[in-house]
Structures are given as structure tokens and as C-alpha cells.
Amino acid sequence: MQEHTALEKPSLTTLGNPSLRVESFAALGTLGALTVGTALVGARASSSTQLWYRRLRKPAFQPPAWVFGPVWTVMYGLMTFSAWKVWNRPAGPRRSWALLLWGAQLGFNALWSPLFFGKHRQKAALVDLAALAVSLAAYTGVSSQVDRSAAWMMAPYLAWVGFAGALNEEIVRLNPS
């Protein structure tokens, strides 16, 4: 059997082995379910407080509400596929560490909406965004050692989290309480 290095394209040896192929698709389903669960937590928290949110003062660079759905759909798809690509690489400490960091960033992602929208704790949500950014950057760095394309899939998400941090910070500044 041929040894794989981090810089090779994913071999997905699962294509030649039916039991591994099932395992790979089960992993994709699990990662997708975790991501969908995170998205549903965010959607539930944000939909219940629309009047509160509309009353907040927001910065001029606040995008229109319709932008968030399509952006998050793309982000969640990319983050799921990124983790799946990492999962499909040969087992080892870097792959395990990358997947652990992926789970951490997903947890911080899931926490933001309930903090910001559900509890109206904008400052706590900003702290959560900082933790999300750190865990996301760490995942991206470690995953680049496992599968470079998986790391690049996170670039738009990193940029969006940076933008979200600036937006969250401005909302805190414009709405002191």
C-alpha cells in the first residue's frame, strides 16, 4: 500500500474498498448533521428576537438581512466538506487534532447566536467570536498540514468571522447598556 503525505491529493482509498466507502459517507453524514444542528441552533435563536435586533443601532456597513442566509449556507457547506476531507486522510495525530479543533470552532459557532440573540449579551458574544476566530485559525493551520484544500475551504469563513467580529464590536459600541 502506498504511503500518503499531507501534500498529496486525497487518495480516498475508500473508493476501492466498499466498507471504507460506507464509513466515509457515514462520516460525511455525521459532520453534516453536526453542522446542520449548529445552523438550526443559530436560526432558532435569531428568529425569536427580530424586534429586539431591529431596534439596535447598527453600523453603516451592516449588510442587509437577506445576505446572511446565503452566506451561512456556503460557509456551513465549506466547513463540512473541509472536515470531511481531513477525515478522509490517513489517521494520525495531526488529523485528530484538526478534527478536534473543527469541533471546537463548531461549538463556538453554535454558542454565538444564543448569546447574542437569545440572551442579548453582545459583549459575551464578542468574546465567543474571538474564541471562534482562534479555534478556526488553529483548525485552518493544522488542517493545512493534513489537506491543503481543506484548509483553503476555511478562508471565506475566516474572513466572515473577522467581519462578524467588527460588526459585533460596533453594535456593542453603538448600544452601550
N, C-alpha and C positions, 0 to 999 in steps of 0.2 A: 504494500500500500504506500502511496506517495505521501511524504510529509508536507504539511501546509505551512506557509509563513503568513504573517499578518499582511504582507503587501500583495499577495496573490489575490486574484478574483475568487469570490466564494465558490468552492467546488460543488457545494450542495450534493455531496455524495448520496444524499437521501434519494436522489432521482434513480439511482441504481439499486437501492435497497428498499423494498416496499415497507418494511417495518419502520425504518428510519423516516421514510416519506410521511407516514401516518403521524409519527412523533413530531416531525417538523410542522405539519399543518395543525396538529393539536397545540403546539407552542404558539403558532400564529393566532389561533382562535383564543387562546388564553390571554396573550398580550393584547389582542384586540378587545376582549371582554373587559380587561382591566382599564383600558383606555376609554372605552365607551362608558364604563362605570364612573370614571373621573369626569367625563363630559356631562353625564347626567346629574352628578352632584352639583357641578357648576351651573347648569341650566336651571335646576330646581331652585338653587339659592338666588340666582339673579332674576328669575321671573317673578318672585314673590315681592320684590321691593322696587318695582319700577317707578312708583310715585316718589319714593324717598330719593332715588337716584336722579330723577328728573329735576328735583328741587336743589340738588347740589350745584354749586358754581364749578364750572369746568374750564380748563384752559382752551385757548383758541385752536390748538392742534388736536383736540378731541375728534376722532373720526365719527362719522355718522353710525348710528346703531346697526344698520344693515351690514356693515363691514365685518362685524365680529363673527357672525355665523360662518361665512365662507372662509375667513382666515383661520378660525379654530378647526374647521373641518380639515383643511390642508395640514395644519400643524399636528393634529392628532393622527392623521394618516401617516405623515412622515415619521413621527416619533414611534409609532407602532412598527412600521416597516424597518426602521433603523434597529430597534431592539431585536426584531426577528432575524435580521441579517447577522447581528452579533451572536444571537443564539445558535445560528446555523454554522458558526465557525467551530473549529476543534475546541473541546473543553480545555480549560486551563485557568490559572489564577486571574489573568487579565480579563478573560471573558466573564468570569464570575464576578469580578469587581465591577466591570462595566454594567452588567445586568443589575447588580445591587444598586449602583448609582442611578440607573434608569428608574428603578422602583422608587428611590428616594425623590427624584425630581417629580415623578408622577404623584407621589404623596403630597409634596409641597404644592403642586398644581391643584390638586383636589381641595386643599385647605384654603386656598386664596378666596374663592367665591363665598364660602360660608362666613369667612372672617369679614370680608368687605361688604357684601350684600346682606348676608344673613344677620350678622351681629353689628353691622355699621361701625366696624373697628378698622378704619382706614390705616391708622398707624401700624397696627398689628399686621394688617395685610401687606403693608410695605416691607416689614421685617420678613414676612413669609416670602415675598418676591425676591428679597436679597438671598435668602436661603435657597430658593428655587434657582436663581441665577448661578449660585456657587455649585450646586449639585448638577445642574445642567452643563456648566462648563467642565466640571470634573468628568461627567459621563462622556462628553464630546472628546475630551483629551484621551481618556482611557480607551474609548471605542475606536479612536483613530489608530491605536496600536493593534486592534483586533481586525477591523474592517474599515478602511478609509472612507468608502462611500457611505457607510452607516454614520460616520461622524459628520460628513458633509450634509447629510439629510437634516441635521440638527441646526445648521447655520440660520435658516429662516426663523426657527423657534428662538434661538439665542437673540437674534435681532428684535423679535417681537417682545420677548421678555424685557429687554432693555427699554423698549418703547413703553411697555406697560408700566415699568418702574417709574419712568419720567412722568407718565400720566397720573399714576397713583400719588406720586410725590406732590405734584401740582394740585391735585384735589385736596390733599392734606393741607397744603399751604393756603389754598383759597377758602377752605372751610374749617377754620380753627374752632375747636369746641372744648 
